[in-house]
Amino acid sequence: MKIITLEEHFHDEKIFNANLAFQPPLTETEKEQAESFKLATEKLSMKMPELFDIEKYRLPFMDKNKITMQVLSMTSPISDFVP
């Protein structure tokens, strides 16, 4: 039997930072929100490292639980701005 999981979240800080280049100009409020999101990401990476390191955490988890495939969803809202 194949097991496929949907809407599994992950976060990549390099992609998050690269996507900032595609973002429209930010208002002061949006800049504050972006900075807040970065700080929250740093804290989250300590508590949930599996969101950040697919090879170290997610692949062994998949093997252990006999998951054949995962459909991933990036947690970064900034990826919406990439053309």
Phi, psi and omega in degrees: 000139176264137176245123179238126178256144184248151173059042175279128185270146173213164180220135178233114184295326179296318178293318178305311181292321179294325181290341178301331180294334182268354185283140174298163179306139184265145170282170179299320179297316180294324177297318178296319179295320179296318178295319177297320179296320178297316179296318178296323178297317179299316179294319181296323181297332178282325183273328184228068183297339180294341175289337190254332185239093184294316184291319185285323186249309189289315182297315175298323177298317179297315179299314181300322184259011177056039177274124183281319185208149173234140172264113186269150177229122181286136183279346185283121179290341184290338180296343176296338184274349182288128181292000000 
